[in-house]
Amino acid sequence: MNVLVTGGSRGIGRAIAVKLARPGGTVVINYLRNDAAAKETAALVEEQGATAIVVQADVRSEKDLKRLAKAVDSVDVLVHNAAVGAMKPYKKLRTSHWDLTLESSLRPFWLLTKLVTMNEGGSVIGISSMGSQRHIPGYIAMGAAKGGLEAMTRQLAVELAPQKVRVNTVCGGLIETDTLAYLTEGEKMLDFARAYTPLGRAGTPEDMACAVSMLVSPDARWVTGQVVVVDGGLSLL
């Protein structure tokens, strides 16, 4: 199985890359700057018996995306995890912040999906968050990007169906990653999630990876165009 994960060097991307690594398969790990983290992820992938290919590329660059798409001849699973964005309230947000945020999430979800050669029966997976549906302080640009990604999930699911390619998105609740440090109320949100999540804890990158693994498995062969919420039940309250 050939897997390509954007933003695959750390956090949720790393967990997904390792989870989808199969003996004899290939995992392409895209990253932007952190060479050491990318190499660490590659080592973890290879421990699972898969071949790791590390590709530095900016997902906002069409030239870089074309190069990334050529890392393997064809792809069975394409995971759009990379997301760079400004965590600021709307009054402090600049046009450059807005463009950066949407260009790193929405554009590659469309463009990289078009550029890669997807194998029949393959899966495209987006990674979203509850900020697409609920207010999070300082999340206006990223929330808009994630909301757009969820809308594109439904559109692409129909357009790729003739190729027998399924498109779904995993929408995470409060996940313990480095991103929380960039949110003005990150620690408060984490404390809230730990206290009120029905399943009794905040989420982990591995929780997201397990959901991705489920969606790309043959057992989910009749599931497409869906946004699957993975939040331990927090959004039910």
Secondary structure, 3 states (H helix, E strand, C coil): CEEEECCCCCHHHHHHHHHHCCCCCEEEEEECCCHHHHHHHHHHHHHCCCEEEEEECCCCCHHHHHHHHCCCCCEEEEEECCCCCCCCCHHHCCHHHHHHHHHHHHHHHHHHHHHCCEEEEEEEEEEEEHHHCCCCCCCHHHHHHHHHHHHHHHHHHHHHHHHCCEEEEEEECCECCHHHHHCCCHHHHHHHHHHHCCCCCCECHHHHHHHHHHHHCHHHCCCCCCEEEECCCHHHC
